[in-house]
């Protein structure tokens, strides 16, 4: 709930404060396709660039970044390999009572 916008905001914040970050949609939600359709960002190589922030639908990046924010999508029983292999893992989720059991299970993994 709100995790895609949180991931994109994190990229924007890092870039605005002197870092080098990009967003990678590593799920099948197709949220980035909707952003591309609505805002028509410039496309350079594999990156869609919007207000100085690179966003990718593929993991084939145009350049090196200090931080790659991968949006893994919905929590499921199986944790994505890209999440497990990350140097730093940030789990964003809802604290609604009906979501807590699944969120706690994800933390334990």
N, C-alpha and C positions, 0 to 999 in steps of 0.2 A: 504494500500500500504506500504509494509515493516514493518507492525506491528508485525508479528511473530518474525522476526529477532530482532526487537527492544525489544520485551518481553524477548527473550532468552539472548540478550546482557545485559539487566538489571539484570537478574539472575546471569550471569557470573560476572558482576561488583560487585554486593552485596557479592557474595561468595569470590571474590578476595580481598575484603576489610574487611574481618573478620565477615561478616554476615552469615546467614544461610537462603538460598533461594532455591526455586524450581520452575520449569515451569510446568503448567498444561494446556494441550490443552483442552479448554472448548468450542469447536466448532466442526463442521463436515468437516473442510478443509483437514484433514489428512496430514498436513505438517509434524507432528512428525513421522508418519509412513514412510515418505520418508527419513527423517533424520536417522531413525533406519536402514532402508534398505541400505542407502549409507555408513554410518559410522560404523555400527555394534557395538553400544555401549554395555557395560556389562549390563545385567539385574539382578537386585537384588530386589526380591519381585515384587512390581508393578513399580519400578523405572527403567528407562533407565539412566545409569550413563555415562556421556561423559565428560572427562577432569575435573572431580570433581564436575560436575553439574548434579543434578537429574531432570529428565523430566518424566512427567506422561501423560498417555492417559486417566486415571481414576482419580477421586477425592479421591480415597482410597489411602492415603499416607502411606509410610513406617515409617515415623517419624515426629516429630514436626519441623517446620521451623519458623524462625522469619518473613519471608516474603514468601507468596505464590503468584506467578504471574500467573494469569489466563488469557489466551488468548481467549477472547470471540468471536473473528472472525470479520466478516463483520457487519458494522452498519446496523441495520434494523429499522423498525418501532417499534418493541418490544425490550425493553432492557432486557437482560438476568437477571434473579433473582440473580445469583452469582455476577454480576456487581453491581446491586443495593444494595446488602447486604454487600459489601466490606467496610472495615474500611477506606481505602484510595482508591480512584478511579482515575486512570490515563487513559485518553482517547487519543489514538494516531491515527492520521489520516493524510490525505493528505490536503494540502492547495491549491490544484489545483482548478481553478475557477468552474469547473463542479462538484466538490465534496463539495464545501463550504456550500451549502444550507443544505445538509443532515448532515454535521458536526455540523452546528449551531443548527439544530433541536435536535441533540443528546445532545449537551451541555445544552440546555434549559430543557431537561427532567431531 
